[in-house]
Amino acid sequence: MATVARSTSPDAVDPDLPRVPFPVVDEVARHCAQEAEPNTVHIEIHLPGTVEPDRLRAAFGQALCRYPRALMRERARGPFARRYEWELTRGPDTEVVTFPPRAAGALGRARERALAEAPPLTSSPPLRLEVVEEPGRPGCVLVFTLNHTALDGPACLRLAATAAEIYSGTPAPAAPPPARPAPPGRPHRTGGPAVPGRPARVAAGTPGPVPGNAMLVTELPVPRREAGAPYTVNDQLMVATALTVADWNRAHDAPRRPLRITMPVDDRSRGPEMPIGNGTRLVEVGFTAAETESFDLALLLRRTAERTRALKAAPRPQLGHGAALLTLPVLPVAARAGLTRGLRLLATPWTSTTLLSNIGRIPYPLDFGDAGRAFAVWFSAPARMPRGLTVTTAATGGRLHLVLRWSRSLLCEEDGVRLRELFAHHLKATEAL
């Protein structure tokens, strides 16, 4: 079976390869990269059957070639360059798809690698796919690791969906729009209560001796809501996240402060024309301290829905106006890197409390033919300090696939289990309204 040609060594010095300046999100992430807590996105797709290695490699290679923006690596630059640049290659520099030995614990080890080892930016594409099988576990798991400086979760899912279509030989149905539109004629508020001053931090539990990220993967029912409810499942997840952190902080005698929860918003099409890269914009949903203390839950859900709807509708640069100014190419990129890192350190006390990233219902069948359709999809976003905790969710087959990911400098495994229990309790409570 034919495979996609790899990049050859002349690419490394070929001046005719297309170049793309780093967008704002990529540049800020590149400035703030650190080895202790790599900036990775982890995605795992669970299939009931097994895939054929050569056939999957060929399908994924063809999928990459359909999206040339995925075949990128960081271009070498001089000391006075004013831009980081992506260099778009003719094919992968390395073997993207690998098959670790079938062995007990293989999935756990693949998850650990996804959190600890970022694909290098100097090799195209900055992602890898491990196909994991374990004795006694039917089927296989496709474990993706992305360097988040270059790619985000929705972009990788689009690549995976295209590979599934090629592998199975069956075109997927049209993908739904990315978000539910706001009801017509309904006025928007401007995005939540004023929460001046420093937001709450997630209180430290039992930090571990080894830096890096850890995570807990679990499955819950998708929360029910009444037909015609003025809030979405995403709003239920947002409220559950806020109440979970508030309960955790009270149990650890943390100062009483408002919460700010970062929420990625993705306005891209989910179809074959979807732009590849980092395409989400970040907004912050605010909660006063009073709202998370014995507050009317039905009212909190309605208020949260108004806030998230307003934030989704308001135009805003991906990382805000400040980041857009910081990345203007008026100084050499090395000088801007130092300035960005310094300002990030100064802004630490005002960093949002946590991040909730909800992909929602997976918009693709992820049908790999004789290997079957995906029955579970988990993903996780980086949980670097000072935030130190992220909550990520996706829904497949009527089940909610939840990952809590945290910095080991903040929490331990037992802390993660307790946070999961709190989250499940508060999410269930949103159904009783």
Secondary structure, 3 states (H helix, E strand, C coil): CCCCCCCCHHHHHCCCCCEEECCHHHHHHHHCCCCCCCCEEEEEEEECCCCCHHHHHHHHHHHHHHCHHHCEEECCCCCCCCCCEEEECCCCCCCCEECCCCCCCHHHHHHHHHHHCCCCCCCCCCEEEEEEEECCEEEEEEEEEEECCCCCHHHHHHHHHHHHHHHHCCCCCCCCCCCCCCCCCCCCCCCCCCCCCCCCCCCCCCCCCCCCEEEEEEEEECCCCCCCCCCCHHHHHHHHHHHHHHHHHHHCCCCCCCEEEEEEECCCCCCCCCCCCCCCEEEEEEECCHHHCCCCHHHHHHHHHHHHHHHHHCCCCCCCHHHHHHCCCCCCHHHHHHHHHHHHHHCHHHCCCEEEEEEEECCCCCECHHHCECCEEEEECCCCCCCCEEEEEEEECCEEEEEEEEECCCCCHHHHHHHHHHHHHHHHHHHHC
